[in-house]
Amino acid sequence: MDAHERNPRSSLPRFEEAEPLGPRDAAFVQDLVAVLEKHGNLERFGLCLLHEHFPLAADEILVETTDAESRAFQTRVEEASRTRHSKPSQWRFLPGTHRSRRAEFADEPYEVILVCDPYSGCPPRK
């Protein structure tokens, strides 16, 4: 993959370097909980640690697969324009911008970073 093809998300820290929530984040989490509660989303959204294990090209997306029977969860990379999976499950906020880099969310200040596999209960794209 050439540098010009890399996704701007590559600025994320590697998992080993990403700092998890800690005691100094208590006020931030309290404020976030208050906002989620105010909008009726406390049982709908939470937090995830943004990080990367490997770079993704601008046209790639992570896809999650869940096997309920074996209680296994797997994430793999697919070409975003070709994936059959359409139910986003994780998003990244885009600071300093009001538009997503992904066409399907062009008017939103976030981008989808993970979508759900149809075998996990998510509907495929039509």
QUITA-V499241 format. One record per helix or strand of 2 or more residues. SS is the DSSP state (H for helix, E for strand). FROM is the first residue (numbers start at 1). LEN is the number of residues. If there is no record, write none. Layout:
BEGIN
[[SS;FROM;LEN] [SS;FROM;LEN]]
END
This chain:
BEGIN
[[H;3;3] [H;8;4] [H;15;3] [H;23;16] [E;60;8] [E;72;8] [E;87;7] [H;103;3] [E;110;7] [H;118;3]]
END
